[in-house]
């Protein structure tokens, strides 16, 4: 079995060590943001647009009209079009905007 050839970074001064650790911390934060960004954005948009409450109210209104299985399928489609589509569309638009901002930000040096 091959062993990993890990060699710790040799740094000379405290300033180099601080810069190295700052880079590690910044990288960890950026990776966490990239990994969780879509879910957090979706949660924020759903919260702002009151998706759960709107779905609950709309389902209740539609079920009061009729309770046949065909109406249940139509209810799901109607809820998808009137509640979830605006949410997913808003999320897509935000992602497009943030990609543009990321490209502009990538050209700006951090340090």
Buried (B, 14 or more C-beta within 10 A) or exposed (E): EEEEEEEEEEEEEEEEEEEEEEEEEEEEEEEEEEEEEEEEBBEEBBEEBEBEEBBEEBBEEBEEEEEEEEBEEEBEEBBEEEBBEBBEEBBEEBEEEEEEEEEEEEEEEEE
